[in-house]
Amino acid sequence: IENNNLAETDEIADLLSSLPKEKSWRSGYVYRYQGFWYPEKQIPALIAFQKHFLAQKTDTILVTMPKSGTTWLKALAFSIMNRAKYTPSCSPLNSVNPHDLVPFLACGLYANNQLPDLSTFPSPRMFATHVAYPSLPDSIKNSGCRIVYLCRNPFDNFISLWHFLSEARPERLGPLLLEEAFDSFCNGLGGFGPFFDHVLGYWRESLERPEEVLFLTYEDMKEDINSQMKRLAEFLGCPFSLEEEADGVVEGISKLCSFSNLKDKEINKTGKSLGNLENKILFRRGEVGGWTNYLTPEMVDRLNKIMEQKLAGSGLKF
Ligand code: A3P
């Protein structure tokens, strides 16, 4: 790992001063870069990622909006890819948080002015990112590597984000008001938004090149995890064999990665894997539809109208 050089630091300061900015939900500002809103310290990390990351054809990149099920997807994809090596009872997931098994690129490996040495990563490599499609490095778009995108209905995604940021933001800032956060979400801010632009970028790619971009939803996974896992395994080039299905391998992995199982692991009750954040805030309810307890009919109406307008003609529905 080496430091970015000073010239780059100056360039970043110039760039930041030229970008539109808004107050962040957490602390400081978010900046609009290449059409999407990023927290201040994400911008240098994103630029380093764009400049230095070289995708290989055998890579898999897991992409999500924050709070749409990233932790779950990491656990599932890791377990599916490594099932010849680890049965559920000896899986690293029993003692390691999924974020330490599948690292984030921009907000992990390239964060804090670091350039990672990726030569030590065994192939096939698996990484994760929240970066919007247009801002991915060209090598990810052109190498033929696999992209798995997981999205969640915007109502639950928002509520999950609001809870998460309420926990994560400094106490001195006071509570994060639901109404303010919602207004900001509807305006496209918060969590690498605008939400619908993020989702549509990957949705369209998945229609154009389904061999390389798989589009999953949190709701489909909650409804029938085993069939979504089979789709995922097939896409990753390691479909479950008939023997594996008969032996209960699919169910074994889905149980291992389930909310209730992971939530109760010691590492996820007491550990920290994403900087200062406690792992336990990554496991809240893990359900579909909890938003109905929080949003007024006016709020629902407002977000429904935005959704209708943004998704019109796309073929995507929530
Ligand atoms: P809720 O806040 O609605 O409970 P991310 O992993 O992208 O940060 O998303 C977090 C959301 O996924 C949280 O939603 C969390 O509870 C849920 N989650 C975490 N692990 C899960 C799992 N194994 N299965 C289903 N949902 C999970």
Boltz pocket constraint, residues with backbone or C-beta under 6 A from the ligand:
constraints:
  - pocket:
      binder: B
      contacts: [[A, 64], [A, 65], [A, 66], [A, 67], [A, 68], [A, 69], [A, 70], [A, 71], [A, 72], [A, 156], [A, 159], [A, 160], [A, 161], [A, 163], [A, 257], [A, 258], [A, 259], [A, 260], [A, 262], [A, 281], [A, 282], [A, 283], [A, 284], [A, 285], [A, 286], [A, 287], [A, 290]]
      max_distance: 6.0
